[in-house]
Amino acid sequence: MADSNTNTNLPNNSLPGTSFPNKEEVDFVQWFRNAAPYINAFRKQTFVIYFSGDVLADNEFPSLIHDITLLNSLGVKIVLVHGARSQIEQRLNEAKIQSEFFQGLRVTDSKVMHIIKEVSGSIRINIEALFSTSLKYTPMAGSHLNIISGNYVTAKPKGIINGIDYLHTGDIRKIDSASIKHSLDAGDVILLSPIGFSPTGEIFNINGEDLATLSSIELKADKLIFIDDAQGILDNNNQLLNEVTTQELNTIINTNKTEQNDIVRHYQRISHASEMGVKRVHIIDRNIEGSLLLELFTQNGIGTLVSTDQLEDIRSANIDDVNGIIELIKPLEESGLLVKRSRERLETEIHNFYVIERENRIIGCAALYISDDQKQAEIACLAIAEEYQSQGRGEKLFAHIYKGAQQHELKQLFILTTQATHWFIEHGFIKKTLEELPSEKQALYNYQRNSAVYIKEL
């Protein structure tokens, strides 16, 4: 960006202060504005980010470090947990050392433990070096942050299970969350390696995903993020599920629990973290450039988001929702699809509205106006944000209102519409005449709009 003293040549037909951004610039501005609510929400939150050894070996890993640095600059408190399996396997093969697995766990003898210490130390140093980069004309230019490693993890031997002695493979006994939080509050990034220490000075090989999961629970993290080869959670047709509740994930686990493979164990960790209070768990594909930012700062993300409850909530509106409703319906009012409503009118009639809220944003609304005789009600101002249309949200909102109308023991629902007739016909509405509406609605009918009347019996 040019400095403030740089002269700019204006087009002949332009006035000072006028600009003509191209489409790419317009898209960037719109994206940045859409990202603003997330930037505000993430500030001072704690993210635990796990990345596998394969991520570390990827040529794009420095770009991931840049993105993590960006999060830190936005005020996000970050704990990094790295895996090392692929690097360990490579070094074991080079040293011609055999290593056995049982039930997904490595049996760690002294020779294997020596390799693990060597690999983990090398990974830690390489990551610290990447975070120290601050060359001009790079994404790290001007950045300065401390990345802290330490003996935060106390471990114990896993012991003998089903006759198998796991030797130096350990379980996590305790995480020094108080010390970690102290460093996070100072703006430092914490780096945890999959190694734990016993009070007697022994060193244990621990599972990196287990470490990330337990760390997120102990730190009461706002997000636990797994970056790996997994695209996310898939349905029975191998289609990506963008959002999954913990209950839905448990159903998937129970359906596949007899397999006891790495994927099931991975899902069990996610479910445990979610049930223990971690608000959001993300599964992100490392093979997508910028996947971390795309998942966090776009509305639908690119991976799977797991939460204890639905991300979207249909509820009765309150006065705090007026701004969100105005923003939602303004484009539809300008196009003539909806009748214009003033802020004063919305504030007066807000008790008639229902909204769909997603991540603190109103993405859908509708109003139910009950007639004076308590027999009919009008559905009005039904709107869904453009980027969320054709995904069933209008149907869900209508179903919610329909259920409320039944509870009020109404006889009929009616709508006045100029361009959405087919949608309402598909939902059981039949074209009627103005005379079949409540008298108070007939008196307010706008003949200039010439809206069609449709009624549905309850």
One Martini backbone bead per residue (centre of mass of N, CA, C, O) as a GRO file, in nm:
protein
  458
    1MET     BB    1   0.097   0.036   0.023
    2ALA     BB    2   0.075   0.350  -0.007
    3ASP     BB    3   0.150   0.635   0.107
    4SER     BB    4   0.001   0.943   0.198
    5ASN     BB    5   0.198   1.109  -0.026
    6THR     BB    6   0.088   0.975  -0.268
    7ASN     BB    7   0.019   1.012  -0.590
    8THR     BB    8  -0.292   1.017  -0.784
    9ASN     BB    9  -0.445   0.922  -1.076
   10LEU     BB   10  -0.733   1.041  -1.210
   11PRO     BB   11  -0.994   1.012  -1.371
   12ASN     BB   12  -1.154   1.240  -1.569
   13ASN     BB   13  -1.459   1.146  -1.443
   14SER     BB   14  -1.351   1.210  -1.160
   15LEU     BB   15  -1.349   1.252  -0.813
   16PRO     BB   16  -1.247   1.333  -0.532
   17GLY     BB   17  -1.283   1.018  -0.353
   18THR     BB   18  -1.301   0.843  -0.598
   19SER     BB   19  -1.355   0.492  -0.677
   20PHE     BB   20  -1.252   0.186  -0.888
   21PRO     BB   21  -1.296  -0.113  -0.813
   22ASN     BB   22  -1.237  -0.422  -0.862
   23LYS     BB   23  -1.349  -0.735  -0.815
   24GLU     BB   24  -1.120  -0.829  -0.630
   25GLU     BB   25  -1.150  -0.592  -0.431
   26VAL     BB   26  -1.445  -0.633  -0.358
   27ASP     BB   27  -1.412  -0.923  -0.248
   28PHE     BB   28  -1.214  -0.851  -0.025
   29VAL     BB   29  -1.390  -0.656   0.134
   30GLN     BB   30  -1.618  -0.858   0.185
   31TRP     BB   31  -1.447  -1.067   0.333
   32PHE     BB   32  -1.345  -0.885   0.559
   33ARG     BB   33  -1.624  -0.818   0.671
   34ASN     BB   34  -1.707  -1.118   0.725
   35ALA     BB   35  -1.455  -1.165   0.927
   36ALA     BB   36  -1.495  -0.969   1.168
   37PRO     BB   37  -1.666  -1.141   1.372
   38TYR     BB   38  -1.438  -1.350   1.414
   39ILE     BB   39  -1.216  -1.167   1.515
   40ASN     BB   40  -1.373  -1.072   1.765
   41ALA     BB   41  -1.437  -1.358   1.886
   42PHE     BB   42  -1.125  -1.473   1.907
   43ARG     BB   43  -1.041  -1.285   2.104
   44LYS     BB   44  -0.887  -1.451   2.379
   45GLN     BB   45  -0.884  -1.719   2.273
   46THR     BB   46  -0.842  -2.081   2.284
   47PHE     BB   47  -0.615  -2.276   2.086
   48VAL     BB   48  -0.585  -2.615   1.984
   49ILE     BB   49  -0.320  -2.741   1.769
   50TYR     BB   50  -0.307  -3.018   1.555
   51PHE     BB   51  -0.021  -3.179   1.391
   52SER     BB   52   0.115  -3.387   1.191
   53GLY     BB   53   0.396  -3.520   1.053
   54ASP     BB   54   0.303  -3.469   0.760
   55VAL     BB   55   0.281  -3.163   0.787
   56LEU     BB   56   0.582  -3.109   0.850
   57ALA     BB   57   0.677  -3.236   0.558
   58ASP     BB   58   0.549  -3.012   0.417
   59ASN     BB   59   0.595  -2.743   0.202
   60GLU     BB   60   0.344  -2.574   0.352
   61PHE     BB   61   0.421  -2.529   0.653
   62PRO     BB   62   0.510  -2.230   0.659
   63SER     BB   63   0.222  -2.124   0.598
   64LEU     BB   64   0.100  -2.222   0.864
   65ILE     BB   65   0.277  -2.046   1.042
   66HIS     BB   66   0.171  -1.780   0.934
   67ASP     BB   67  -0.126  -1.828   1.023
   68ILE     BB   68  -0.065  -1.855   1.325
   69THR     BB   69   0.059  -1.575   1.357
   70LEU     BB   70  -0.197  -1.425   1.280
   71LEU     BB   71  -0.367  -1.522   1.516
   72ASN     BB   72  -0.186  -1.400   1.732
   73SER     BB   73  -0.221  -1.099   1.629
   74LEU     BB   74  -0.549  -1.130   1.701
   75GLY     BB   75  -0.546  -1.268   2.010
   76VAL     BB   76  -0.475  -1.562   2.002
   77LYS     BB   77  -0.449  -1.849   2.193
   78ILE     BB   78  -0.169  -2.082   2.149
   79VAL     BB   79  -0.162  -2.441   2.107
   80LEU     BB   80   0.086  -2.673   2.014
   81VAL     BB   81   0.063  -3.002   1.854
   82HIS     BB   82   0.280  -3.259   1.765
   83GLY     BB   83   0.368  -3.492   1.552
   84ALA     BB   84   0.593  -3.809   1.454
   85ARG     BB   85   0.551  -4.078   1.302
   86SER     BB   86   0.685  -4.049   1.021
   87GLN     BB   87   0.970  -3.974   1.132
   88ILE     BB   88   1.010  -4.225   1.304
   89GLU     BB   89   0.985  -4.436   1.080
   90GLN     BB   90   1.221  -4.335   0.913
   91ARG     BB   91   1.445  -4.374   1.134
   92LEU     BB   92   1.397  -4.674   1.187
   93ASN     BB   93   1.462  -4.767   0.900
   94GLU     BB   94   1.751  -4.652   0.890
   95ALA     BB   95   1.825  -4.824   1.168
   96LYS     BB   96   1.685  -5.106   1.169
   97ILE     BB   97   1.419  -5.081   1.358
   98GLN     BB   98   1.189  -5.245   1.542
   99SER     BB   99   0.820  -5.185   1.564
  100GLU     BB  100   0.538  -5.226   1.764
  101PHE     BB  101   0.176  -5.279   1.740
  102PHE     BB  102  -0.109  -5.223   1.973
  103GLN     BB  103  -0.397  -5.083   1.944
  104GLY     BB  104  -0.232  -4.822   1.818
  105LEU     BB  105   0.030  -4.887   1.992
  106ARG     BB  106   0.349  -4.834   2.084
  107VAL     BB  107   0.632  -5.014   2.145
  108THR     BB  108   0.875  -4.873   2.381
  109ASP     BB  109   1.188  -4.900   2.368
  110SER     BB  110   1.502  -4.783   2.402
  111LYS     BB  111   1.564  -4.746   2.100
  112VAL     BB  112   1.302  -4.599   2.025
  113MET     BB  113   1.330  -4.368   2.234
  114HIS     BB  114   1.581  -4.244   2.110
  115ILE     BB  115   1.445  -4.164   1.843
  116ILE     BB  116   1.217  -3.990   1.960
  117LYS     BB  117   1.398  -3.775   2.089
  118GLU     BB  118   1.541  -3.690   1.834
  119VAL     BB  119   1.290  -3.607   1.666
  120SER     BB  120   1.152  -3.409   1.863
  121GLY     BB  121   1.390  -3.211   1.883
  122SER     BB  122   1.403  -3.139   1.582
  123ILE     BB  123   1.116  -3.033   1.550
  124ARG     BB  124   1.125  -2.809   1.760
  125ILE     BB  125   1.354  -2.645   1.629
  126ASN     BB  126   1.219  -2.598   1.352
  127ILE     BB  127   0.973  -2.445   1.457
  128GLU     BB  128   1.125  -2.217   1.601
  129ALA     BB  129   1.260  -2.112   1.343
  130LEU     BB  130   1.001  -2.031   1.189
  131PHE     BB  131   0.904  -1.825   1.417
  132SER     BB  132   1.176  -1.640   1.372
  133THR     BB  133   1.080  -1.532   1.118
  134SER     BB  134   1.133  -1.169   0.969
  135LEU     BB  135   1.126  -1.101   0.683
  136LYS     BB  136   1.101  -0.915   0.435
  137TYR     BB  137   0.833  -0.977   0.226
  138THR     BB  138   0.677  -1.144   0.442
  139PRO     BB  139   0.435  -1.268   0.655
  140MET     BB  140   0.662  -1.221   0.906
  141ALA     BB  141   0.685  -0.933   0.897
  142GLY     BB  142   0.733  -0.786   1.217
  143SER     BB  143   0.740  -1.030   1.383
  144HIS     BB  144   0.698  -1.118   1.748
  145LEU     BB  145   0.749  -1.432   1.907
  146ASN     BB  146   0.705  -1.668   2.156
  147ILE     BB  147   0.820  -2.005   2.187
  148ILE     BB  148   0.710  -2.258   2.418
  149SER     BB  149   0.885  -2.501   2.599
  150GLY     BB  150   0.828  -2.796   2.822
  151ASN     BB  151   0.747  -2.961   3.140
  152TYR     BB  152   0.407  -2.995   3.123
  153VAL     BB  153   0.421  -3.321   3.113
  154THR     BB  154   0.285  -3.578   3.298
  155ALA     BB  155   0.383  -3.924   3.325
  156LYS     BB  156   0.299  -4.273   3.271
  157PRO     BB  157   0.290  -4.592   3.253
  158LYS     BB  158   0.096  -4.814   3.084
  159GLY     BB  159   0.204  -5.103   3.079
  160ILE     BB  160   0.009  -5.398   3.108
  161ILE     BB  161  -0.177  -5.527   2.817
  162ASN     BB  162  -0.270  -5.825   2.740
  163GLY     BB  163   0.053  -5.901   2.791
  164ILE     BB  164   0.156  -5.612   2.710
  165ASP     BB  165   0.455  -5.437   2.716
  166TYR     BB  166   0.504  -5.080   2.665
  167LEU     BB  167   0.708  -4.949   2.846
  168HIS     BB  168   0.772  -4.619   2.714
  169THR     BB  169   0.475  -4.605   2.713
  170GLY     BB  170   0.236  -4.347   2.785
  171ASP     BB  171   0.044  -4.160   3.014
  172ILE     BB  172  -0.141  -3.901   3.110
  173ARG     BB  173  -0.140  -3.731   3.425
  174LYS     BB  174  -0.042  -3.421   3.369
  175ILE     BB  175  -0.116  -3.066   3.326
  176ASP     BB  176   0.036  -2.745   3.329
  177SER     BB  177  -0.198  -2.508   3.303
  178ALA     BB  178  -0.097  -2.263   3.461
  179SER     BB  179   0.165  -2.211   3.300
  180ILE     BB  180   0.038  -2.190   3.024
  181LYS     BB  181  -0.153  -1.951   3.081
  182HIS     BB  182   0.066  -1.748   3.154
  183SER     BB  183   0.198  -1.748   2.869
  184LEU     BB  184  -0.054  -1.677   2.705
  185ASP     BB  185  -0.106  -1.398   2.845
  186ALA     BB  186   0.185  -1.298   2.719
  187GLY     BB  187   0.171  -1.408   2.399
  188ASP     BB  188   0.249  -1.692   2.382
  189VAL     BB  189   0.357  -1.990   2.231
  190ILE     BB  190   0.273  -2.328   2.262
  191LEU     BB  191   0.486  -2.628   2.265
  192LEU     BB  192   0.395  -2.973   2.217
  193SER     BB  193   0.526  -3.279   2.274
  194PRO     BB  194   0.507  -3.644   2.256
  195ILE     BB  195   0.614  -3.597   2.572
  196GLY     BB  196   0.682  -3.736   2.897
  197PHE     BB  197   0.721  -3.692   3.259
  198SER     BB  198   0.846  -3.811   3.547
  199PRO     BB  199   0.922  -3.770   3.882
  200THR     BB  200   1.185  -3.976   3.819
  201GLY     BB  201   1.285  -3.894   3.504
  202GLU     BB  202   1.121  -4.020   3.301
  203ILE     BB  203   1.052  -4.113   2.958
  204PHE     BB  204   0.760  -4.069   2.740
  205ASN     BB  205   0.552  -4.202   2.501
  206ILE     BB  206   0.297  -4.010   2.348
  207ASN     BB  207  -0.003  -3.917   2.228
  208GLY     BB  208  -0.080  -3.641   2.044
  209GLU     BB  209  -0.393  -3.648   2.043
  210ASP     BB  210  -0.423  -3.684   2.346
  211LEU     BB  211  -0.277  -3.422   2.422
  212ALA     BB  212  -0.468  -3.227   2.278
  213THR     BB  213  -0.727  -3.310   2.418
  214LEU     BB  214  -0.643  -3.265   2.719
  215SER     BB  215  -0.552  -2.973   2.687
  216SER     BB  216  -0.829  -2.856   2.604
  217ILE     BB  217  -0.966  -2.933   2.870
  218GLU     BB  218  -0.775  -2.803   3.084
  219LEU     BB  219  -0.794  -2.507   2.928
  220LYS     BB  220  -1.072  -2.445   2.817
  221ALA     BB  221  -1.109  -2.448   2.521
  222ASP     BB  222  -1.262  -2.321   2.231
  223LYS     BB  223  -1.051  -2.490   2.049
  224LEU     BB  224  -1.010  -2.792   1.848
  225ILE     BB  225  -0.746  -2.870   1.610
  226PHE     BB  226  -0.726  -3.084   1.323
  227ILE     BB  227  -0.434  -3.150   1.116
  228ASP     BB  228  -0.472  -3.351   0.822
  229ASP     BB  229  -0.572  -3.591   0.586
  230ALA     BB  230  -0.842  -3.538   0.675
  231GLN     BB  231  -1.132  -3.402   0.547
  232GLY     BB  232  -1.335  -3.543   0.750
  233ILE     BB  233  -1.661  -3.610   0.797
  234LEU     BB  234  -1.845  -3.877   0.662
  235ASP     BB  235  -2.085  -4.012   0.499
  236ASN     BB  236  -2.229  -4.284   0.337
  237ASN     BB  237  -2.146  -4.107   0.055
  238ASN     BB  238  -1.873  -3.949   0.101
  239GLN     BB  239  -1.972  -3.684   0.234
  240LEU     BB  240  -1.925  -3.390   0.367
  241LEU     BB  241  -1.947  -3.280   0.704
  242ASN     BB  242  -1.967  -2.965   0.832
  243GLU     BB  243  -2.178  -3.064   1.062
  244VAL     BB  244  -2.157  -3.194   1.406
  245THR     BB  245  -2.277  -3.352   1.661
  246THR     BB  246  -2.208  -3.538   1.926
  247GLN     BB  247  -2.443  -3.730   1.889
  248GLU     BB  248  -2.384  -3.799   1.592
  249LEU     BB  249  -2.098  -3.906   1.641
  250ASN     BB  250  -2.179  -4.140   1.833
  251THR     BB  251  -2.335  -4.291   1.616
  252ILE     BB  252  -2.091  -4.342   1.434
  253ILE     BB  253  -1.927  -4.497   1.643
  254ASN     BB  254  -2.137  -4.727   1.704
  255THR     BB  255  -2.141  -4.831   1.405
  256ASN     BB  256  -1.793  -4.871   1.422
  257LYS     BB  257  -1.680  -5.012   1.695
  258THR     BB  258  -1.571  -5.295   1.587
  259GLU     BB  259  -1.309  -5.187   1.441
  260GLN     BB  260  -1.091  -5.022   1.603
  261ASN     BB  261  -0.968  -4.777   1.464
  262ASP     BB  262  -0.824  -4.478   1.411
  263ILE     BB  263  -1.088  -4.329   1.347
  264VAL     BB  264  -1.249  -4.405   1.598
  265ARG     BB  265  -1.047  -4.290   1.802
  266HIS     BB  266  -1.063  -4.005   1.695
  267TYR     BB  267  -1.367  -3.964   1.751
  268GLN     BB  268  -1.350  -4.017   2.058
  269ARG     BB  269  -1.182  -3.771   2.125
  270ILE     BB  270  -1.376  -3.559   2.020
  271SER     BB  271  -1.615  -3.634   2.198
  272HIS     BB  272  -1.474  -3.592   2.469
  273ALA     BB  273  -1.406  -3.294   2.438
  274SER     BB  274  -1.697  -3.197   2.397
  275GLU     BB  275  -1.817  -3.318   2.666
  276MET     BB  276  -1.582  -3.147   2.841
  277GLY     BB  277  -1.620  -2.829   2.695
  278VAL     BB  278  -1.544  -2.808   2.407
  279LYS     BB  279  -1.698  -2.614   2.181
  280ARG     BB  280  -1.486  -2.669   1.933
  281VAL     BB  281  -1.430  -2.907   1.664
  282HIS     BB  282  -1.174  -2.948   1.415
  283ILE     BB  283  -1.148  -3.082   1.076
  284ILE     BB  284  -0.851  -3.064   0.867
  285ASP     BB  285  -0.714  -3.034   0.554
  286ARG     BB  286  -0.378  -3.010   0.462
  287ASN     BB  287  -0.416  -3.004   0.128
  288ILE     BB  288  -0.523  -2.712   0.180
  289GLU     BB  289  -0.474  -2.404   0.111
  290GLY     BB  290  -0.552  -2.230   0.394
  291SER     BB  291  -0.741  -2.409   0.582
  292LEU     BB  292  -0.748  -2.259   0.852
  293LEU     BB  293  -0.875  -1.990   0.749
  294LEU     BB  294  -1.120  -2.112   0.600
  295GLU     BB  295  -1.246  -2.238   0.857
  296LEU     BB  296  -1.255  -1.969   1.046
  297PHE     BB  297  -1.342  -1.721   0.808
  298THR     BB  298  -1.580  -1.892   0.703
  299GLN     BB  299  -1.906  -1.992   0.705
  300ASN     BB  300  -1.851  -2.315   0.609
  301GLY     BB  301  -1.589  -2.397   0.542
  302ILE     BB  302  -1.370  -2.718   0.484
  303GLY     BB  303  -1.472  -2.896   0.715
  304THR     BB  304  -1.532  -3.023   1.041
  305LEU     BB  305  -1.782  -2.942   1.287
  306VAL     BB  306  -1.785  -2.992   1.641
  307SER     BB  307  -2.073  -2.998   1.863
  308THR     BB  308  -2.305  -3.016   2.121
  309ASP     BB  309  -2.462  -2.826   1.925
  310GLN     BB  310  -2.625  -2.641   1.733
  311LEU     BB  311  -2.529  -2.367   1.546
  312GLU     BB  312  -2.835  -2.339   1.507
  313ASP     BB  313  -3.107  -2.112   1.611
  314ILE     BB  314  -3.448  -2.122   1.680
  315ARG     BB  315  -3.612  -1.813   1.775
  316SER     BB  316  -3.715  -1.566   1.948
  317ALA     BB  317  -3.720  -1.242   1.924
  318ASN     BB  318  -3.533  -0.944   2.000
  319ILE     BB  319  -3.416  -0.625   2.027
  320ASP     BB  320  -3.115  -0.721   1.949
  321ASP     BB  321  -3.215  -0.818   1.641
  322VAL     BB  322  -3.273  -0.573   1.458
  323ASN     BB  323  -3.008  -0.530   1.304
  324GLY     BB  324  -3.000  -0.814   1.175
  325ILE     BB  325  -3.268  -0.789   1.020
  326ILE     BB  326  -3.202  -0.542   0.853
  327GLU     BB  327  -2.959  -0.666   0.704
  328LEU     BB  328  -3.119  -0.904   0.578
  329ILE     BB  329  -3.377  -0.736   0.433
  330LYS     BB  330  -3.269  -0.502   0.261
  331PRO     BB  331  -3.228  -0.636  -0.025
  332LEU     BB  332  -3.534  -0.721  -0.048
  333GLU     BB  333  -3.652  -0.438  -0.036
  334GLU     BB  334  -3.494  -0.314  -0.280
  335SER     BB  335  -3.625  -0.544  -0.483
  336GLY     BB  336  -3.944  -0.593  -0.374
  337LEU     BB  337  -3.998  -0.859  -0.200
  338LEU     BB  338  -4.028  -0.657   0.039
  339VAL     BB  339  -4.159  -0.475   0.272
  340LYS     BB  340  -4.098  -0.190   0.414
  341ARG     BB  341  -3.919  -0.140   0.728
  342SER     BB  342  -3.888   0.018   1.004
  343ARG     BB  343  -3.731   0.033   1.295
  344GLU     BB  344  -3.980   0.106   1.464
  345ARG     BB  345  -4.152  -0.130   1.367
  346LEU     BB  346  -3.965  -0.358   1.453
  347GLU     BB  347  -3.960  -0.288   1.755
  348THR     BB  348  -4.270  -0.320   1.794
  349GLU     BB  349  -4.277  -0.627   1.632
  350ILE     BB  350  -4.061  -0.834   1.752
  351HIS     BB  351  -4.260  -1.047   1.893
  352ASN     BB  352  -4.332  -1.177   1.593
  353PHE     BB  353  -4.046  -1.292   1.572
  354TYR     BB  354  -3.818  -1.509   1.400
  355VAL     BB  355  -3.490  -1.670   1.431
  356ILE     BB  356  -3.175  -1.739   1.278
  357GLU     BB  357  -2.883  -1.841   1.452
  358ARG     BB  358  -2.527  -1.790   1.359
  359GLU     BB  359  -2.267  -1.705   1.516
  360ASN     BB  360  -2.412  -1.419   1.594
  361ARG     BB  361  -2.604  -1.445   1.332
  362ILE     BB  362  -2.855  -1.338   1.119
  363ILE     BB  363  -3.000  -1.576   0.862
  364GLY     BB  364  -3.309  -1.564   0.968
  365CYS     BB  365  -3.666  -1.480   0.907
  366ALA     BB  366  -3.994  -1.436   1.074
  367ALA     BB  367  -4.349  -1.365   1.084
  368LEU     BB  368  -4.635  -1.364   1.326
  369TYR     BB  369  -4.971  -1.257   1.261
  370ILE     BB  370  -5.237  -1.227   1.467
  371SER     BB  371  -5.551  -1.205   1.464
  372ASP     BB  372  -5.818  -1.077   1.636
  373ASP     BB  373  -5.982  -1.367   1.624
  374GLN     BB  374  -5.767  -1.610   1.650
  375LYS     BB  375  -5.774  -1.777   1.348
  376GLN     BB  376  -5.555  -1.605   1.207
  377ALA     BB  377  -5.231  -1.592   1.020
  378GLU     BB  378  -4.939  -1.418   0.930
  379ILE     BB  379  -4.680  -1.467   0.704
  380ALA     BB  380  -4.380  -1.271   0.733
  381CYS     BB  381  -4.066  -1.190   0.644
  382LEU     BB  382  -3.932  -1.418   0.474
  383ALA     BB  383  -3.578  -1.484   0.537
  384ILE     BB  384  -3.266  -1.572   0.367
  385ALA     BB  385  -2.959  -1.584   0.334
  386GLU     BB  386  -2.807  -1.629   0.042
  387GLU     BB  387  -2.575  -1.841   0.139
  388TYR     BB  388  -2.838  -2.024   0.281
  389GLN     BB  389  -2.977  -2.116   0.047
  390SER     BB  390  -3.098  -2.425  -0.048
  391GLN     BB  391  -3.076  -2.582   0.274
  392GLY     BB  392  -3.365  -2.584   0.452
  393ARG     BB  393  -3.428  -2.327   0.633
  394GLY     BB  394  -3.711  -2.241   0.544
  395GLU     BB  395  -3.848  -2.503   0.638
  396LYS     BB  396  -3.770  -2.485   0.937
  397LEU     BB  397  -3.904  -2.214   0.994
  398PHE     BB  398  -4.187  -2.294   0.908
  399ALA     BB  399  -4.220  -2.532   1.106
  400HIS     BB  400  -4.197  -2.360   1.360
  401ILE     BB  401  -4.442  -2.177   1.302
  402TYR     BB  402  -4.653  -2.397   1.261
  403LYS     BB  403  -4.637  -2.507   1.549
  404GLY     BB  404  -4.723  -2.240   1.686
  405ALA     BB  405  -5.002  -2.221   1.548
  406GLN     BB  406  -5.115  -2.480   1.673
  407GLN     BB  407  -5.084  -2.390   1.973
  408HIS     BB  408  -5.299  -2.145   1.907
  409GLU     BB  409  -5.542  -2.267   1.745
  410LEU     BB  410  -5.543  -2.221   1.454
  411LYS     BB  411  -5.695  -2.231   1.123
  412GLN     BB  412  -5.501  -2.019   0.962
  413LEU     BB  413  -5.272  -1.948   0.699
  414PHE     BB  414  -5.119  -1.648   0.557
  415ILE     BB  415  -5.021  -1.484   0.242
  416LEU     BB  416  -4.825  -1.219   0.087
  417THR     BB  417  -4.730  -1.230  -0.263
  418THR     BB  418  -4.517  -1.178  -0.566
  419GLN     BB  419  -4.256  -1.424  -0.594
  420ALA     BB  420  -4.335  -1.696  -0.384
  421THR     BB  421  -4.561  -1.899  -0.473
  422HIS     BB  422  -4.432  -2.184  -0.515
  423TRP     BB  423  -4.327  -2.233  -0.231
  424PHE     BB  424  -4.616  -2.227  -0.095
  425ILE     BB  425  -4.749  -2.445  -0.262
  426GLU     BB  426  -4.545  -2.670  -0.168
  427HIS     BB  427  -4.670  -2.594   0.144
  428GLY     BB  428  -5.009  -2.588   0.105
  429PHE     BB  429  -5.096  -2.345  -0.052
  430ILE     BB  430  -5.388  -2.149  -0.151
  431LYS     BB  431  -5.552  -1.969  -0.366
  432LYS     BB  432  -5.710  -1.657  -0.292
  433THR     BB  433  -5.896  -1.403  -0.154
  434LEU     BB  434  -5.920  -1.107   0.007
  435GLU     BB  435  -6.200  -1.174   0.156
  436GLU     BB  436  -6.050  -1.415   0.338
  437LEU     BB  437  -5.946  -1.207   0.515
  438PRO     BB  438  -5.900  -1.018   0.753
  439SER     BB  439  -6.026  -0.710   0.795
  440GLU     BB  440  -5.760  -0.562   0.880
  441LYS     BB  441  -5.604  -0.658   0.625
  442GLN     BB  442  -5.783  -0.542   0.405
  443ALA     BB  443  -5.739  -0.238   0.492
  444LEU     BB  444  -5.403  -0.275   0.430
  445TYR     BB  445  -5.405  -0.317   0.141
  446ASN     BB  446  -5.178  -0.313  -0.142
  447TYR     BB  447  -5.258  -0.236  -0.467
  448GLN     BB  448  -4.976  -0.181  -0.595
  449ARG     BB  449  -4.857  -0.469  -0.539
  450ASN     BB  450  -5.059  -0.705  -0.585
  451SER     BB  451  -5.088  -0.935  -0.395
  452ALA     BB  452  -5.102  -1.257  -0.334
  453VAL     BB  453  -5.332  -1.500  -0.203
  454TYR     BB  454  -5.255  -1.738   0.064
  455ILE     BB  455  -5.386  -2.052   0.203
  456LYS     BB  456  -5.367  -2.251   0.514
  457GLU     BB  457  -5.472  -2.524   0.663
  458LEU     BB  458  -5.484  -2.662   1.014
   0.00000   0.00000   0.00000
